[in-house]
Amino acid sequence: MKYLVCQKQDGEGCGYTIGCGMRYDIIDANSVDDAIEQTIWPDGREEHCNLEGESALIEILVVAVPDVVFVDVDALLGSICEANRKRENNSTEARERAELARLQEKYKEERGVSLSTCPD
């Protein structure tokens, strides 16, 4: 099972409001207890305990996550940018066509001819 583990260390880390003392991980574990064990002793019980020391954890939140979806942000942004470009191009083309029609009408009245029939 996958678990989202939210960890908060003692203090506020760097002192800025950017969450330096916070960490979020998605881990594979057999149970909630196993997820807690991996969080407290990531390298095994014989190694450092994350509840001790200068950056000791003061809060741990474990959430069971049935489905984890990693979003391809680059592809998503690419499709959004492409849609925006198409919308802008369509808007620009519509403005240009309206301006062309206005100018054709203006000069047709002044000269009595259509621009489309003028020799090069």
C-alpha positions as CSV (number, residue, x, y, z in Angstrom):
1,M,0.0,0.0,0.0
2,K,1.1,3.6,-0.6
3,Y,1.1,6.1,2.2
4,L,1.5,9.9,2.2
5,V,3.7,10.8,5.1
6,C,3.8,14.4,6.3
7,Q,6.5,15.3,8.7
8,K,7.1,18.5,10.7
9,Q,10.4,19.1,12.5
10,D,10.8,21.0,15.7
11,G,11.1,24.8,15.0
12,E,10.4,26.3,11.6
13,G,13.5,25.2,9.8
14,C,15.0,28.2,8.1
15,G,12.8,30.8,9.7
16,Y,11.0,31.8,6.5
17,T,7.4,31.0,5.8
18,I,8.2,28.5,3.0
19,G,7.8,25.4,5.0
20,C,11.5,24.5,5.5
21,G,10.6,22.3,8.5
22,M,8.0,20.3,6.5
23,R,8.5,17.2,4.4
24,Y,6.1,15.1,2.4
25,D,6.9,11.6,1.0
26,I,4.9,8.9,-0.6
27,I,6.2,5.5,0.6
28,D,5.4,1.9,0.1
29,A,4.6,0.1,3.3
30,N,2.8,-3.0,4.5
31,S,0.7,-1.1,7.1
32,V,0.3,2.2,8.8
33,D,2.7,0.9,11.6
34,D,5.3,0.0,9.0
35,A,5.0,3.5,7.4
36,I,5.5,5.0,10.9
37,E,8.5,2.7,11.5
38,Q,10.1,3.7,8.1
39,T,9.5,7.4,8.9
40,I,11.0,7.3,12.4
41,W,13.9,4.9,11.5
42,P,14.5,5.3,7.7
43,D,17.8,3.4,7.9
44,G,16.7,0.8,10.5
45,R,16.4,0.8,14.3
46,E,20.1,0.6,14.7
47,E,20.6,4.0,13.0
48,H,19.5,7.5,13.7
49,C,16.0,8.1,15.1
50,N,14.1,11.0,13.4
51,L,12.5,11.8,16.8
52,E,15.9,12.9,18.3
53,G,18.4,15.6,17.6
54,E,18.4,19.1,16.3
55,S,15.9,18.5,13.5
56,A,13.7,16.1,15.4
57,L,10.2,15.5,14.1
58,I,7.4,16.8,16.3
59,E,4.5,15.8,14.1
60,I,3.9,12.9,11.7
61,L,0.8,12.4,9.7
62,V,0.3,9.2,7.7
63,V,-2.5,8.9,5.1
64,A,-3.3,5.7,3.2
65,V,-3.4,6.5,-0.5
66,P,-5.2,4.0,-2.7
67,D,-4.1,5.6,-6.0
68,V,-1.1,7.8,-6.7
69,V,-1.1,9.7,-9.9
70,F,2.0,11.6,-11.1
71,V,0.9,14.4,-13.4
72,D,3.1,15.1,-16.4
73,V,3.3,18.8,-15.8
74,D,5.4,19.5,-18.8
75,A,3.0,17.9,-21.2
76,L,0.0,19.5,-19.5
77,L,1.7,23.0,-19.7
78,G,2.5,22.3,-23.4
79,S,-1.1,21.6,-24.3
80,I,-2.3,24.7,-22.3
81,C,0.3,26.9,-24.1
82,E,-0.7,25.4,-27.5
83,A,-4.4,26.1,-26.8
84,N,-3.6,29.7,-25.7
85,R,-1.5,30.2,-28.9
86,K,-4.4,28.9,-31.1
87,R,-6.9,31.1,-29.3
88,E,-4.6,34.2,-29.7
89,N,-3.9,33.3,-33.4
90,N,-7.7,33.0,-34.0
91,S,-8.3,36.3,-32.2
92,T,-5.5,38.0,-34.2
93,E,-6.7,36.6,-37.5
94,A,-10.3,37.8,-36.8
95,R,-9.0,41.3,-36.0
96,E,-6.8,41.3,-39.1
97,R,-9.7,40.1,-41.4
98,A,-12.0,42.7,-40.0
99,E,-9.3,45.4,-40.6
100,L,-8.8,44.0,-44.2
101,A,-12.6,44.1,-44.9
102,R,-12.8,47.7,-43.6
103,L,-9.8,48.8,-45.7
104,Q,-11.1,47.1,-48.8
105,E,-14.5,48.7,-48.4
106,K,-12.8,52.1,-47.7
107,Y,-10.6,52.0,-50.8
108,K,-13.3,50.5,-53.0
109,E,-15.5,53.5,-52.3
110,E,-12.7,56.0,-53.0
111,R,-11.4,54.4,-56.2
112,G,-14.5,52.6,-57.4
113,V,-12.6,49.3,-57.7
114,S,-12.0,46.2,-55.7
115,L,-8.5,45.6,-54.4
116,S,-8.8,42.0,-55.4
117,T,-9.1,43.0,-59.1
118,C,-6.3,45.6,-59.2
119,P,-3.3,44.6,-61.3
120,D,0.0,44.1,-59.5
